[in-house]
Amino acid sequence: MLRLVDFMGLCFYCGVIYWLSDQSVIPAPMLFPHQDKLFHFIAYFIMGIFAWRNFRHFVRQPYYLMMVNLIFCSIYGMTDEWHQMFVEGRQADVIDWVADSLGGGFCAWGFYRLSQLKR
């Protein structure tokens, strides 16, 4: 049952990311330059949490779990940027994809380090 809950949580969060990417404008006040990169990092860091919870049911080795998590977040970020090319008012940006990958990767690395400390 927990496996299904974790899978549905990841699917829901990916759906939220997709829905946000499908909006022409995201209403957020501009507080500093390039803040959207921070938003991308945070959003994909959170995705990394959901991905770790989901993939831990299938991958037991922490190092491989970290790599699967990173690859999933990075590929989803790439497809998200590709999707934005077709949304009016949005554009694809390689730096956004890098921020996505770094957010998911940093989360995965953090969980990996925590799993090493538990041993």
Protein Blocks (a to p, Z undefined) as FASTA:
>chain_A
ZZmmmmmmmmmmmmmmmmmmmpmbdcdddfbghklmmmmmmmmmmmmmmmmmmmmmmmmb
lklmmmmmmmmmmmmmmmmmmmmmmpghiacdfklmmmmmmmmmmmmmmmmmmmmmmZZ
